[in-house]
Amino acid sequence: MPSANSVAVATRIYIRGVVQGVGFRPFIYRIAHEFDVSGWVCNNESGVAIHAEGLVESVRAFTDAVQAGAPPASQIASLKTTKVDVEGFDRFEIRESDYANRPIARISPDLPVCDDCLAEFLNPSDRRSDYPYITCTNCGPRYSIILDLPYDRLATTMREWPLCPACAKEYADPTDRRFHAQPVACPACGPCFQLEAGGETEVVGNRAIERAADLLRDGKILAIKGIGGYHLACDARNAAAVQGLRERKVRKEKPFALMVRDLNVARRIAMLDAASESLLEDQARPIVLLDAREILPHVAPDNQELGLMLPYTPLHHSLFA
């Protein structure tokens, strides 16, 4: 008589939360292969549905791994498992989205550039080197580009830019971190960027970054389009530039936030501990209020604290470089 562990079983898993557009299906695909589980995964109106079948221990280990190793950008609100009949699948696959009812799935917030994309961005030999719209399933815009649900490329602002063959190959490969990354693009097929002054386009492409950096050094004020909107920027050590920004914003005394290049710069101008460093690097890239080492009276008048934040888009990293 076969042992209980050698008998094939099947389970259906329903997951709600932020599990669409964050690399969840490729993650499920990879661990299914790791634990020798067959079946399928797909998006549905409320989140993600999974059919997993295999030996008892394999399915149990797979289910545990779903919760323990979920992608960093995901948030599991609930996970429900139901025993179902074994259907005899011989492999695991990613199926097309299945929407029987009106979608109610939660959408990921916009995410800062991840370490993998930043490494490619800074690599001169990479095809996305210096491309400010570099992204993958772990980072980049989400909420800001959505036009409708379900969260598919044709329902986002990226529908205006068809994928080139290289990007399309990555987009369709379940083992690639850009699998179904809806904002995926490259210099050959994605949006470009430019610097405008006085209502006219002054310069386009990488030269626009260089020109923007020159303007900041010269004490000018820029409106920089990031993720989810614009922010106004000037050289924080240029008192005249900061005062000009105050006058334009009619912001007489309220402190301004400072974007710093990295943690090393943050440590030089403010008091940091492990907790504050962790906050600065959080995916929300919040403004963190810290005791100042360097007093910048024009930035934070009559204040012994500074509000610091780290770069969250490739464009910011280009400007600092």
C-alpha positions, -999 to +999 in steps of 0.1 A: +000+000+000+015+034-010+024+059+018+003+090+022+032+111+010+035+092-023-002+099-033-009+128-057-031+156-044-044+188-057-053+221-041-067+254-054-052+286-039-069+320-040-048+350-030-060+385-025-039+417-020-014+435-041-005+405-063-009+418-098+018+437-116+045+428-091+060+396-105+037+372-086+028+348-115+065+343-126+074+338-089+047+311-086+059+295-119+095+293-106+086+277-072+062+253-089+092+240-109+114+240-078+089+218-059+079+196-088+043+208-088+021+209-119-010+229-127-015+266-135-016+302-122-036+331-135-049+366-125-085+369-117-109+397-107-099+395-070-062+387-072-044+354-082-057+318-085-035+288-085-041+251-092-013+230-077-010+192-079+017+167-070+029+146-041+016+156-007+049+170+006+056+188-027+022+206-026+026+214+011+061+228+006+049+248-025+020+263-005+044+273+023+068+289-001+040+310-017+037+329+015+073+328+027+090+341-005+065+363-021+080+392-043+090+422-023+065+445-040+036+422-033+013+423-002-008+392+005-040+402+023-055+367+024-047+332+012-074+305+010-068+269+000-093+243-011-088+207-019-099+198-054-097+168-077-064+159-094-066+167-131-034+151-142-014+181-155+020+172-168+035+207-163+029+240-147+019+270-168+009+307-166-026+312-180-042+343-194-061+364-170-096+351-161-121+378-153-156+364-147-168+395-128-159+431-124-122+434-112-117+443-076-080+434-073-057+459-055-031+476-076+005+481-066+016+517-058+044+532-078+078+517-069+113+530-068+139+517-092+152+483-080+189+474-075+189+451-106+175+478-129+198+504-114+228+481-121+217+478-157+211+516-159+246+523-147+263+497-170+275+513-202+273+480-221+237+473-212+211+481-239+191+501-213+221+521-200+211+556-190+175+549-200+153+568-175+123+546-180+141+513-171+118+490-151+108+454-143+082+435-123+099+447-091+100+484-097+087+514-116+053+530-122+021+511-115-008+531-101+002+562-121+000+545-155-033+526-151-062+536-172-085+507-165-086+472-150-075+444-154-039+456-151-026+447-186-004+468-209-033+478-232-051+493-201-021+515-192-005+546-207+022+523-221-002+511-248+011+540-270+046+523-273+045+488-289+073+465-277+104+459-298+114+423-304+139+423-276+115+437-250+087+414-263+109+384-258+115+394-221+078+402-216+068+367-227+094+348-208+082+335-174+118+331-162+126+367-169+120+394-143+103+415-170+077+389-176+044+408-180+060+440-166+035+463-182+058+494-182+087+476-198+105+496-225+139+504-239+155+532-260+144+514-291+107+512-284+098+533-253+092+570-245+119+595-247+125+626-225+133+662-230+140+696-214+117+724-220+122+761-213+099+790-221+074+766-236+099+753-262+118+720-263+154+730-257+172+696-258+162+659-261+177+627-247+208+624-225+219+659-233+187+670-215+200+655-183+234+673-187+216+706-194+193+701-164+223+695-141+240+727-155+208+747-148+207+734-112+243+744-107+235+778-120+208+783-094+178+777-116+146+760-105+134+729-124+101+710-126+111+674-128+086+648-139+090+618-117+065+590-110+031+602-102+037+639-110+062+667-109+084+681-081+103+714-080+140+712-075+169+736-070+204+735-054+197+732-016+230+750-008+222+779-030+204+803-007+192+826-036+178+797-055+159+784-024+146+819-017+134+821-053+115+789-048+100+802-016+087+833-033+073+813-062+056+788-039+045+815-014+061+793+012+076+818+037+088+795+065+077+759+060+107+736+055+116+720+022+125+684+018+160+674+006+168+647-019+203+633-012+223+611-035+227+582-011+230+572+025+266+584+027+255+619+019+226+616+043+250+606+071+271+637+065+243+661+069+220+644+094+220+620+124+211+585+112+206+552+130+196+518+117+159+525+119+161+558+100+183+542+073+158+515+069+130+541+065+150+560+039+154+528+019+118+517+022+099+511-010+077+541-003+109+563-004+094+585+024+107+619+036+123+611+069+127+638+096+162+637+111+183+658+135+206+679+114+244+677+114+246+706+089+223+736+095+207+749+063+186+778+076+172+787+041+160+751+037+145+746+072+142+780+089+145+780+127+146+742+126+172+718+139+158+690+118+160+681+081+136+661+060+156+637+038+146+614+010+166+592-015+163+591-053+134+569-065+137+571-103+165+565-127+162+601-138+171+613-103+202+590-103+212+605-137+210+640-123+231+632-093+257+615-116 
